[in-house]
């Protein structure tokens, strides 16, 4: 990330499958939980 976005603060450790965009706020404020995972729809 630092190579592509220099100067951007990293606020937490990013796991192997984490993105830079999260749904944490939607979970906290709205109680949102995804019904499907992209992992179930991608051929490996």
C-alpha positions in Angstrom: 0.0 0.0 0.0 2.8 2.4 0.9 4.2 2.1 -2.6 0.9 3.0 -4.3 -0.5 5.4 -1.7 2.5 7.1 0.0 1.6 9.2 3.0 -1.7 7.5 3.7 -2.0 6.5 7.4 -2.4 2.7 8.0 -4.6 2.5 11.1 -4.6 -1.3 11.5 -2.8 -4.4 10.3 -4.2 -5.6 7.0 -4.8 -9.3 6.6 -4.3 -11.3 3.4 -7.9 -10.8 2.2 -8.7 -7.4 3.6 -9.3 -4.3 1.5 -8.7 -0.7 2.0 -12.4 -0.1 2.2 -14.4 -1.7 5.0 -18.0 -2.2 6.2 -17.2 -1.6 9.8 -19.2 1.6 10.1 -22.2 -0.1 8.4 -22.0 -2.9 10.9 -21.7 -0.6 13.8 -24.3 2.0 12.9 -26.8 -0.1 10.9 -26.2 -3.6 12.2 -25.4 -4.7 8.7 -24.1 -8.2 8.1 -23.4 -9.4 4.5 -25.6 -12.3 3.3 -23.1 -13.5 0.8 -19.3 -13.8 0.5 -17.4 -13.1 -2.7 -15.3 -16.2 -1.8 -18.3 -18.4 -2.5 -18.6 -17.1 -6.0 -15.0 -17.2 -7.2 -13.5 -20.2 -8.9 -10.2 -21.3 -7.3 
